[in-house]
Amino acid sequence: MWYRRLLSVKPAVWALVGLVVLVAIMVMALKWMKPIDVSLTMYAVEPLLAIGTALVARSMTSGLKDRSRHRGDKVIVIGSVIAIWFVLYFLTGVFLTFTHNSLVAGAKGVVLNIFAYGSVAVAMEYTRHQLLLLVGRRNAVWFGVVVSIVFALPLMNLAQLGDITTAERAIKMVFVDVLPSLVASFLLTYLAIAGGLPSQLMYRLGVVAVTILPPIIPKQDWYLIGASMMLLAVAVYLAIDRMTQHAPTAHARRHMHPRRAFDVMMYSVIVALVLFMTGLFAYRPMAVMSNSMQPVYSRGSMVVVQKVAPMDISVGDIVQYEAPDKMMTHRVIAIDRDVSGNGERVFVTKGDNSPTEDPIVHSRQIIGVVRGYIPFVGYPTVWLREITK
């Protein structure tokens, strides 16, 4: 059955998919091995390769028309969601403070960024749209999954793979780069089917504008950056899905399969986040209940804790451990051996804002090491615990 579906797609279409993969690999190799200047790759080579790919797609789809309905309304909806998201995103800077946007380096830099990022975005989304026109709605679900994965590759900064030397860096790359790219690519494929090229460009260029135009941006932690980008994609999907459900019955049926495909992706992301929250993975979030670690972080912050073996903990690490009736998150200031002589590692901990040291912490009490934090996000947990007390 799957073999027949693969054969139903013309070889030329698969060749175009392969070209997209090849372009992504070439750009990654140029940025990684740096045979030429990275800025030349970003501002010249990558845009030219993307535009060339779009021209190939154009030559293959001459005469095909996009029959998506209500395209203008969907563009307005997407623009509205991005505008609301941008306001909320920028307001986080009031709490997290702002930082200079490294992508904004004068008027010349802004123009170059608009050309580089904008032309790549337009060219790749045009190619995505033309590919889905070529295969038609009959193969929209399974081929859309393939297209989503393939087109996620150019969105990822795979050149940083060579810099991954620890599990922490790998986790950060997955959450900040890989997962948001996959979620965005699935959304863009859904938009290509349900709303056409204008919807794709509104979302893609809207995100590009938010990224490269503001001179200052909120100083967000890596965890919050990844989560906010995925939540934006889910919000756009829900808005378009709600709009589509109010379309005539025949029109809604034509979009049923693309919606189901994106539903699977969205629910998978939600399940992954739930598993993360419950601590099933190596990382888990925990709320900070006091101000004992100021100024590093305050009461109401949420810390991301990595489960580690006690032997991997060093002096200076901020650890979370089980104390009688509560969890503590304090810094290790010394490491020793248990006085009983059994060779067990014990830890001396103290809050940066605490006047005294904590009682000796045994290895069995250690939960993990803090790898990141988000201010204020843990307040609901703090309030709930205070109410229950």
C-alpha positions in Angstrom: 0.0 0.0 0.0 2.7 2.5 1.0 4.8 1.4 -2.0 2.0 2.2 -4.3 1.6 5.6 -2.7 5.2 6.3 -3.2 5.0 5.3 -6.8 1.9 7.6 -7.3 4.2 10.6 -6.9 6.2 11.5 -10.0 10.0 11.0 -9.9 10.4 14.7 -10.7 8.6 15.6 -7.4 10.9 13.4 -5.5 13.8 15.0 -7.3 12.6 18.4 -6.1 12.4 17.1 -2.5 15.9 15.8 -2.8 17.0 19.2 -4.1 15.7 20.8 -0.9 17.6 18.3 1.2 20.7 18.9 -0.8 20.5 22.7 -0.4 20.0 22.3 3.4 23.1 20.0 3.6 25.2 22.3 1.4 24.4 25.4 3.6 25.1 23.4 6.8 28.4 22.2 5.4 29.4 25.7 4.4 28.6 27.1 7.8 30.2 24.2 9.6 33.5 23.8 7.7 33.7 27.5 6.7 35.5 27.2 3.4 34.2 30.8 2.7 33.2 33.5 5.1 30.0 32.7 7.0 28.5 36.1 6.2 29.0 35.4 2.5 27.2 32.1 2.9 24.3 33.7 4.8 23.9 36.8 2.7 24.7 35.4 -0.8 25.0 31.7 -1.2 22.0 30.6 0.8 19.5 33.1 -0.8 20.8 32.2 -4.3 20.4 28.5 -3.6 16.9 29.0 -2.2 15.8 31.2 -5.2 17.2 28.7 -7.6 15.2 25.9 -5.9 12.1 28.0 -6.2 12.7 28.6 -9.9 13.0 24.8 -10.5 9.7 24.4 -8.6 8.1 27.1 -10.8 9.2 25.3 -14.0 7.5 22.1 -12.8 4.1 23.7 -11.8 3.3 25.9 -14.8 -0.4 26.0 -15.2 -1.4 24.6 -11.8 -3.7 26.8 -9.7 -4.2 27.0 -5.9 -7.9 26.6 -5.2 -7.8 27.4 -1.5 -10.7 29.5 -0.3 -10.9 32.5 2.0 -7.2 33.2 1.6 -7.5 36.9 2.5 -9.4 36.2 5.7 -6.9 33.6 6.8 -4.0 36.0 6.2 -5.7 38.6 8.4 -6.3 36.0 11.1 -2.6 34.9 11.1 -1.4 38.5 11.1 -3.7 39.2 14.1 -2.3 36.2 16.1 1.3 37.2 15.4 0.6 40.8 16.4 -0.9 39.6 19.7 1.9 37.2 20.3 4.5 39.9 19.6 2.9 42.3 22.1 2.9 39.5 24.8 6.5 38.5 23.8 7.7 42.1 24.1 5.9 42.6 27.4 8.0 39.8 28.9 10.9 42.2 28.7 9.3 44.3 31.4 9.9 41.4 33.8 12.9 39.7 32.3 14.7 43.0 31.2 15.7 43.7 27.6 18.9 43.0 25.6 20.3 44.3 22.4 19.2 42.4 19.3 22.5 41.1 17.8 20.9 40.8 14.4 20.3 44.6 14.2 23.7 46.3 13.4 22.7 49.6 11.8 20.5 50.4 8.8 22.8 48.5 6.4 22.7 45.4 8.6 18.9 45.5 8.8 18.6 45.8 5.0 21.0 42.9 4.5 19.0 40.8 7.0 15.7 41.6 5.3 17.2 40.4 2.0 18.9 37.3 3.3 16.2 36.0 5.7 13.3 37.3 3.6 14.4 36.0 0.3 15.1 32.5 1.7 11.7 32.5 3.5 9.8 33.5 0.4 11.7 31.1 -1.9 11.4 28.1 0.4 7.7 28.6 1.1 7.0 29.0 -2.6 8.8 25.7 -3.2 6.8 24.0 -0.4 3.6 25.3 -1.8 4.4 24.2 -5.4 5.3 20.7 -4.2 2.0 20.3 -2.5 0.2 21.5 -5.6 2.0 18.9 -7.6 0.9 15.9 -5.4 -2.6 17.1 -4.9 -5.0 16.7 -2.0 -5.2 12.9 -2.4 -1.6 12.5 -1.0 -1.7 15.6 1.2 -1.5 13.8 4.5 1.4 11.4 4.2 3.3 13.6 1.7 2.7 16.6 3.9 4.5 14.8 6.7 7.5 14.2 4.4 7.5 17.8 3.2 7.3 19.1 6.8 10.3 17.1 7.9 12.3 18.0 4.9 11.6 21.7 5.0 12.3 21.8 8.8 16.0 21.1 7.9 16.7 24.6 6.5 15.0 26.1 9.5 17.4 24.4 11.9 20.9 25.7 12.7 22.5 22.3 12.1 25.9 23.9 11.8 26.0 24.0 15.6 26.1 20.2 15.8 29.9 20.3 16.0 29.6 22.5 19.2 27.6 19.9 21.1 29.9 18.4 23.7 27.5 17.9 26.6 24.0 16.5 27.2 22.9 20.0 28.3 23.9 21.6 25.0 22.1 18.8 23.1 18.9 19.3 25.1 19.1 23.1 24.5 19.5 22.5 20.7 16.5 20.1 20.6 14.3 22.5 22.6 15.4 25.8 21.1 16.1 24.7 17.5 14.9 21.3 16.5 11.4 21.1 18.0 10.3 24.7 17.1 11.5 24.1 13.6 9.5 20.9 13.2 6.4 22.5 14.7 6.7 25.6 12.5 7.3 23.4 9.4 4.2 21.3 10.1 2.2 24.5 10.6 3.5 25.9 7.3 2.6 22.7 5.5 -0.9 22.8 6.9 -1.2 26.5 5.8 0.0 25.6 2.3 -2.9 23.2 2.1 -5.6 25.1 4.0 -4.7 28.7 3.2 -2.3 28.8 0.3 0.9 30.7 -0.2 -0.3 34.1 1.2 -1.0 32.4 4.6 2.5 30.8 4.6 4.2 34.0 3.8 2.3 36.0 6.4 3.4 33.5 9.1 6.9 33.0 7.9 7.7 36.7 7.2 5.9 37.8 10.4 8.2 35.6 12.5 11.2 36.9 10.5 10.2 40.5 11.1 9.9 39.9 14.8 13.3 38.3 14.8 15.4 40.8 12.8 13.6 44.2 13.1 13.4 45.2 16.8 16.6 46.8 18.1 16.0 45.4 21.6 14.3 42.1 22.5 13.4 40.4 25.8 16.2 38.6 27.5 14.5 35.2 27.6 16.0 32.0 28.8 16.5 29.1 26.3 13.5 27.2 27.6 11.1 30.1 27.3 12.4 30.9 23.7 11.6 27.4 22.5 8.2 27.2 24.3 7.1 30.6 23.0 7.8 29.7 19.4 5.9 26.4 19.6 3.0 28.1 21.4 2.8 30.7 18.6 2.6 27.9 16.0 -0.1 26.1 17.9 -2.1 29.4 18.4 -2.0 30.1 14.7 -3.2 26.6 13.9 -6.1 26.8 16.4 -7.2 30.1 14.9 -7.1 28.9 11.3 -8.7 25.5 12.3 -11.5 27.3 14.1 -12.1 29.5 11.0 -12.1 26.5 8.7 -14.7 24.7 10.8 -17.1 27.4 10.1 -16.7 26.9 6.3 -19.4 25.1 4.2 -19.5 21.3 4.8 -18.0 20.4 1.5 -15.1 22.8 2.0 -14.5 21.5 5.5 -14.3 17.9 4.3 -11.6 18.8 1.9 -9.5 20.1 4.7 -10.2 17.3 7.2 -7.1 15.2 6.5 -4.6 18.1 6.7 -6.2 19.1 10.0 -5.9 15.6 11.4 -2.3 15.4 10.4 -1.5 18.6 12.3 -3.7 17.5 15.2 -1.4 14.5 15.6 1.7 16.8 15.6 0.1 19.2 18.0 -1.0 16.5 20.4 2.5 14.9 20.2 4.0 18.2 21.3 1.6 18.5 24.2 2.3 14.9 25.3 6.1 15.7 25.1 5.6 18.8 27.2 3.5 16.9 29.8 6.2 14.2 30.0 8.8 16.9 30.5 6.7 18.5 33.3 6.3 15.2 35.1 10.0 14.5 35.1 10.0 11.4 32.9 12.9 12.9 30.9 16.3 13.8 32.2 15.1 17.4 32.7 12.1 18.6 34.7 10.8 22.0 35.9 10.4 22.9 39.5 9.1 26.0 41.2 11.3 28.0 43.7 9.5 28.6 46.9 11.8 31.2 48.6 14.3 34.0 48.0 17.2 32.1 49.4 19.0 32.1 46.1 18.7 35.8 45.2 20.1 37.5 43.1 20.5 34.4 40.9 16.8 33.7 41.0 13.9 34.7 43.2 10.8 33.2 44.7 8.3 32.2 42.0 10.9 31.4 39.4 10.8 28.0 37.6 14.1 26.1 37.4 14.9 23.4 35.0 16.6 20.6 36.8 18.7 17.9 35.2 18.9 14.5 36.8 22.6 13.6 37.4 24.6 11.1 39.4 26.0 12.5 42.6 29.5 11.8 41.3 28.9 14.3 38.5 28.2 17.2 40.9 30.9 19.8 41.5 31.5 22.7 43.9 29.6 25.7 42.6 26.7 23.7 41.1 23.2 24.7 42.2 21.4 21.5 43.1 18.0 20.5 44.1 17.6 18.0 46.9 15.0 16.5 49.2 14.9 18.0 52.7 12.3 17.0 55.3 8.9 18.1 54.1 10.2 20.2 51.2 12.5 20.6 48.2 15.6 22.8 48.5 17.5 24.5 45.7 20.9 25.7 46.9 24.5 26.0 45.8 27.1 23.3 46.7 30.0 25.0 48.6 31.9 21.9 49.6 32.0 18.1 49.0 33.1 15.6 51.6 32.8 12.0 52.6 30.3 10.7 55.2 31.7 10.5 58.7 30.4 6.9 59.0 33.2 5.8 56.8 31.0 4.1 54.2 32.6 6.2 51.4 29.3 8.0 50.6 29.6 11.4 49.1 28.0 14.2 51.1 27.5 17.8 50.2 27.6 21.1 52.0 25.0 23.5 50.5 24.0 27.1 51.2 21.6 29.6 49.6 23.4 32.6 48.1 21.1 34.8 50.2 21.1 32.6 53.3 23.3 33.5 56.4 24.0 29.9 57.3 24.8 26.6 55.7 22.3 23.8 55.3 22.5 20.5 57.2 24.6 17.9 55.4 23.0 16.6 52.2 23.5 12.9 51.4 23.8 11.5 47.8 20.4 9.8 48.1 18.7 13.2 48.7 20.0 14.8 45.4 17.4 15.3 42.7 19.6 17.0 40.1 21.5 20.1 39.0 19.8 23.4 37.9 20.5 24.1 34.2 18.3 27.1 33.6 15.4 29.1 35.0 12.5 31.3 34.0 11.4 34.1 36.3 7.8 34.3 37.6 6.5 31.2 35.8 6.5 29.2 39.0 4.2 31.5 41.0 1.0 29.5 40.4 2.7 26.5 42.1 3.8 28.8 45.0 0.4 30.2 45.5 -1.3 26.8 45.3 1.0 25.4 48.0 0.4 28.4 50.2 -3.4 27.9 49.8 -3.2 24.2 50.6 -1.2 24.9 53.8 
